[in-house]
Amino acid sequence: MSAPPPLLTEKLVQCMRTLCAQPSGVGQPDDLAASADLIAGMLHSLGMQVRVAGAPAPPVVLGRRAGRSQRALLFSHRFDTPP
């Protein structure tokens, strides 16, 4: 497996820094919506098609990026609770 290009690696590291700095209010609708919007923007900047679903319930961020095969990789993480 080859290493990702340096520019992509730096962009991913910056995304992780931003997410770790994002304030989290447990179960607070406005905080959940702000986090969902932040995550959606990051996925979009990485070239993904993005959709935020679930309103008015807690939002779910869906990101899709076409690849070279029919295989899929799914990441699932709750962002409504602090680490």
KOLLO-519263 format. One record per residue (C-alpha): residue in one letter; x negated, y negated, z. Coordinates in pm, 1 decimal, decimal comma. Example, Ala and Ser with C-alpha at 12.3 -4.5 7.8 and 13.67 -1.06 7.14 Angstrom:
<r><type>A</type><px>-1230,0</px><py>450,0</py><pz>780,0</pz></r>
<r><type>S</type><px>-1367,0</px><py>106,0</py><pz>714,0</pz></r>
//
This chain:
<r><type>M</type><px>0,0</px><py>0,0</py><pz>0,0</pz></r>
<r><type>S</type><px>-142,3</px><py>-337,1</py><pz>-94,3</pz></r>
<r><type>A</type><px>-134,4</px><py>-639,4</py><pz>133,8</pz></r>
<r><type>P</type><px>121,8</px><py>-912,5</py><pz>60,8</pz></r>
<r><type>P</type><px>-7,9</px><py>-1226,6</py><pz>-108,2</pz></r>
<r><type>P</type><px>-153,2</px><py>-1480,5</py><pz>141,1</pz></r>
<r><type>L</type><px>109,9</px><py>-1742,6</py><pz>57,0</pz></r>
<r><type>L</type><px>394,5</px><py>-1500,5</py><pz>132,8</pz></r>
<r><type>T</type><px>224,0</px><py>-1387,4</py><pz>452,7</pz></r>
<r><type>E</type><px>188,8</px><py>-1748,1</py><pz>571,4</pz></r>
<r><type>K</type><px>553,6</px><py>-1820,6</py><pz>485,6</pz></r>
<r><type>L</type><px>668,6</px><py>-1515,7</py><pz>683,8</pz></r>
<r><type>V</type><px>453,9</px><py>-1618,1</py><pz>982,7</pz></r>
<r><type>Q</type><px>602,0</px><py>-1968,5</py><pz>969,9</pz></r>
<r><type>C</type><px>954,5</px><py>-1822,1</py><pz>959,6</pz></r>
<r><type>M</type><px>879,0</px><py>-1613,6</py><pz>1269,1</pz></r>
<r><type>R</type><px>742,6</px><py>-1918,5</py><pz>1452,8</pz></r>
<r><type>T</type><px>1055,8</px><py>-2115,2</py><pz>1369,6</pz></r>
<r><type>L</type><px>1285,9</px><py>-1834,4</py><pz>1481,5</pz></r>
<r><type>C</type><px>1099,5</px><py>-1790,8</py><pz>1809,2</pz></r>
<r><type>A</type><px>1132,8</px><py>-2164,3</py><pz>1879,0</pz></r>
<r><type>Q</type><px>1509,3</px><py>-2165,9</py><pz>1806,5</pz></r>
<r><type>P</type><px>1707,6</px><py>-2229,8</py><pz>2128,8</pz></r>
<r><type>S</type><px>1956,0</px><py>-1954,4</py><pz>2205,5</pz></r>
<r><type>G</type><px>2283,9</px><py>-1997,7</py><pz>2389,1</pz></r>
<r><type>V</type><px>2424,8</px><py>-1659,2</py><pz>2478,4</pz></r>
<r><type>G</type><px>2757,6</px><py>-1622,0</py><pz>2301,5</pz></r>
<r><type>Q</type><px>2803,1</px><py>-1994,9</py><pz>2237,2</pz></r>
<r><type>P</type><px>2978,2</px><py>-2031,2</py><pz>1898,1</pz></r>
<r><type>D</type><px>2794,5</px><py>-2350,5</py><pz>1797,0</pz></r>
<r><type>D</type><px>2455,2</px><py>-2200,4</py><pz>1884,4</pz></r>
<r><type>L</type><px>2537,4</px><py>-1879,3</py><pz>1696,2</pz></r>
<r><type>A</type><px>2643,2</px><py>-2076,4</py><pz>1388,7</pz></r>
<r><type>A</type><px>2323,5</px><py>-2285,6</py><pz>1402,2</pz></r>
<r><type>S</type><px>2109,9</px><py>-1971,0</py><pz>1429,6</pz></r>
<r><type>A</type><px>2296,5</px><py>-1806,6</py><pz>1142,0</pz></r>
<r><type>D</type><px>2244,9</px><py>-2115,3</py><pz>924,9</pz></r>
<r><type>L</type><px>1874,2</px><py>-2121,1</py><pz>1010,7</pz></r>
<r><type>I</type><px>1830,6</px><py>-1752,8</py><pz>924,4</pz></r>
<r><type>A</type><px>2032,9</px><py>-1790,0</py><pz>603,4</pz></r>
<r><type>G</type><px>1815,0</px><py>-2082,7</py><pz>494,6</pz></r>
<r><type>M</type><px>1498,8</px><py>-1884,8</py><pz>559,8</pz></r>
<r><type>L</type><px>1620,2</px><py>-1583,8</py><pz>363,1</pz></r>
<r><type>H</type><px>1724,0</px><py>-1811,5</py><pz>76,9</pz></r>
<r><type>S</type><px>1379,0</px><py>-1974,3</py><pz>74,3</pz></r>
<r><type>L</type><px>1229,2</px><py>-1624,7</py><pz>41,2</pz></r>
<r><type>G</type><px>1426,2</px><py>-1571,1</py><pz>-279,1</pz></r>
<r><type>M</type><px>1724,1</px><py>-1379,0</py><pz>-144,0</pz></r>
<r><type>Q</type><px>2091,0</px><py>-1407,9</py><pz>-224,6</pz></r>
<r><type>V</type><px>2252,2</px><py>-1498,6</py><pz>107,7</pz></r>
<r><type>R</type><px>2600,8</px><py>-1485,1</py><pz>250,1</pz></r>
<r><type>V</type><px>2717,1</px><py>-1569,9</py><pz>601,9</pz></r>
<r><type>A</type><px>3027,1</px><py>-1372,3</py><pz>701,3</pz></r>
<r><type>G</type><px>3226,0</px><py>-1322,5</py><pz>1017,4</pz></r>
<r><type>A</type><px>3381,3</px><py>-1662,8</py><pz>1086,0</pz></r>
<r><type>P</type><px>3543,4</px><py>-1731,7</py><pz>1326,4</pz></r>
<r><type>A</type><px>3389,9</px><py>-1425,3</py><pz>1495,9</pz></r>
<r><type>P</type><px>3014,5</px><py>-1422,5</py><pz>1557,1</pz></r>
<r><type>P</type><px>2844,2</px><py>-1472,8</py><pz>1220,1</pz></r>
<r><type>V</type><px>2667,2</px><py>-1201,7</py><pz>1024,9</pz></r>
<r><type>V</type><px>2391,9</px><py>-1304,2</py><pz>783,4</pz></r>
<r><type>L</type><px>2360,5</px><py>-1088,1</py><pz>473,6</pz></r>
<r><type>G</type><px>2057,2</px><py>-1121,7</py><pz>248,7</pz></r>
<r><type>R</type><px>1989,7</px><py>-932,7</py><pz>-71,2</pz></r>
<r><type>R</type><px>1693,3</px><py>-929,2</py><pz>-302,5</pz></r>
<r><type>A</type><px>1671,7</px><py>-709,9</py><pz>-609,3</pz></r>
<r><type>G</type><px>1372,7</px><py>-479,1</py><pz>-618,7</pz></r>
<r><type>R</type><px>1206,1</px><py>-242,5</py><pz>-858,1</pz></r>
<r><type>S</type><px>1400,2</px><py>63,8</py><pz>-740,1</pz></r>
<r><type>Q</type><px>1750,0</px><py>159,3</py><pz>-632,1</pz></r>
<r><type>R</type><px>1637,0</px><py>207,4</py><pz>-272,4</pz></r>
<r><type>A</type><px>1756,4</px><py>-33,8</py><pz>-7,1</pz></r>
<r><type>L</type><px>1606,6</px><py>-156,4</py><pz>316,8</pz></r>
<r><type>L</type><px>1838,8</px><py>-284,8</py><pz>587,5</pz></r>
<r><type>F</type><px>1731,4</px><py>-499,2</py><pz>880,0</pz></r>
<r><type>S</type><px>1982,8</px><py>-540,7</py><pz>1156,9</pz></r>
<r><type>H</type><px>1927,2</px><py>-757,2</py><pz>1460,3</pz></r>
<r><type>R</type><px>2155,0</px><py>-929,4</py><pz>1706,8</pz></r>
<r><type>F</type><px>2068,3</px><py>-1294,2</py><pz>1739,1</pz></r>
<r><type>D</type><px>2335,2</px><py>-1377,2</py><pz>1997,0</pz></r>
<r><type>T</type><px>2128,0</px><py>-1271,2</py><pz>2300,0</pz></r>
<r><type>P</type><px>1794,2</px><py>-1397,0</py><pz>2422,7</pz></r>
<r><type>P</type><px>1492,1</px><py>-1165,8</py><pz>2400,1</pz></r>
//
